Amino acid sequence: MDTDQRLSGQEADERLRKLFQAAGPLTAADDLEARVLSRLNEAPAAAPVVVRPLVGRWGWVAVAAVLALLIWSVSSGSPSPAAPHLPEIRLPDMDAVLRVATSRWTLMGALCGALLLLLDTLLRRLHPATHAA
């Protein structure tokens, strides 16, 4: 509107008002509602969104298996002297592992993760229709 002239904000507003007054109010066609509704009925319905959990059932099985293997390897003793050809694997110092596992940051991280999983479970139970499987 202001390509060749430099109008102030007030002048531009006044010109727009005059333009809209000259055009007058517009009225919709009589069959507009019926046409819109018919186009909406013809449009395909949106497919339901399937929301899957972040960690699935097999993911939790894998986590449990890795944890069980880790606990088993830490709790097992040193290699037997009957098999000297096997290399000796040094395990970390258990005091250091316990210090890390019971530190404030580790416990708060685990607590936050547990609270987020609990929140996810509660929201899924409150709104089961939005989480169709």
C-alpha positions in Angstrom: 0.0 0.0 0.0 2.9 2.3 0.7 5.2 1.4 -2.1 5.7 4.8 -3.7 4.7 7.1 -0.9 6.1 7.3 2.6 3.0 7.4 4.9 3.1 7.7 8.6 1.3 5.1 10.7 -1.7 7.4 11.2 -2.0 8.2 7.5 -1.8 4.5 6.6 -4.5 3.7 9.2 -6.8 6.4 7.7 -6.3 5.1 4.2 -7.1 1.5 5.3 -10.3 2.7 7.0 -11.4 4.5 3.9 -10.6 1.4 1.8 -12.7 -0.9 4.1 -15.5 1.6 4.2 -15.6 1.8 0.4 -15.7 -2.0 0.1 -18.5 -2.3 2.7 -19.3 -5.3 4.7 -19.1 -8.7 3.0 -21.8 -11.3 3.3 -21.2 -15.0 2.9 -23.0 -17.0 0.2 -26.2 -18.7 1.3 -24.9 -22.2 0.7 -21.5 -21.6 2.2 -22.2 -23.7 5.3 -23.5 -26.6 3.3 -20.5 -26.5 1.0 -18.0 -26.4 3.9 -19.7 -29.3 5.7 -19.8 -31.4 2.5 -16.1 -30.8 2.0 -15.4 -31.8 5.6 -17.4 -35.0 5.1 -15.5 -35.9 2.0 -12.1 -35.4 3.6 -10.5 -38.6 4.9 -10.6 -39.0 8.7 -7.2 -38.6 10.4 -5.7 -41.9 11.4 -5.4 -42.4 15.2 -1.9 -41.7 16.5 -0.3 -44.7 18.1 2.0 -43.6 21.0 4.5 -46.3 22.0 6.4 -46.2 25.2 10.0 -44.9 25.1 11.4 -48.2 26.3 9.5 -51.2 25.2 9.1 -54.6 26.9 12.2 -56.1 25.2 14.2 -53.0 26.2 13.4 -53.6 29.8 14.3 -57.3 29.4 17.7 -56.3 27.9 18.3 -53.9 30.8 17.5 -56.6 33.4 19.7 -59.1 31.6 22.7 -56.7 31.5 22.2 -55.8 35.2 22.0 -59.5 36.1 25.1 -60.2 34.1 26.9 -57.3 35.8 25.9 -58.4 39.3 26.9 -62.0 38.5 30.3 -60.9 37.2 31.0 -58.7 40.2 29.9 -61.3 42.7 31.8 -64.1 41.2 35.3 -64.9 42.5 38.6 -64.8 40.7 39.3 -67.3 38.0 40.1 -70.8 39.1 43.7 -71.9 39.0 42.7 -74.9 36.9 42.3 -72.6 33.9 45.6 -70.6 33.7 45.2 -69.9 30.0 42.3 -67.5 30.6 43.3 -63.9 31.2 42.6 -62.4 34.6 40.0 -59.7 34.4 40.4 -56.9 37.0 37.1 -55.8 38.5 36.7 -52.3 39.8 37.2 -51.7 43.5 33.8 -52.4 45.2 34.2 -49.5 47.6 34.5 -47.1 44.6 31.5 -48.7 42.9 29.4 -48.4 46.1 30.5 -44.7 46.5 29.3 -43.9 43.0 26.1 -46.0 43.3 25.1 -44.3 46.6 26.2 -40.7 45.7 23.7 -38.0 45.8 23.7 -37.4 42.1 23.2 -41.1 41.2 20.3 -41.4 43.6 18.6 -38.2 42.4 19.0 -39.3 38.8 17.4 -42.7 39.6 14.6 -41.0 41.6 13.9 -38.6 38.7 13.8 -41.4 36.2 11.5 -43.4 38.4 9.2 -40.4 38.9 9.1 -39.8 35.1 8.2 -43.4 34.5 5.5 -43.2 37.1 4.1 -40.0 35.6 4.0 -41.7 32.1 2.1 -44.6 33.6 -0.4 -42.4 35.4 -1.0 -40.3 32.3 -1.6 -43.5 30.2 -4.1 -44.7 32.7 -5.9 -41.4 32.9 -6.2 -41.0 29.0 -6.2 -44.5 27.5 -8.0 -43.4 24.3 -5.0 -41.2 23.2 -2.6 -44.1 23.7 -4.2 -46.8 21.6 -1.9 -49.7 20.8 
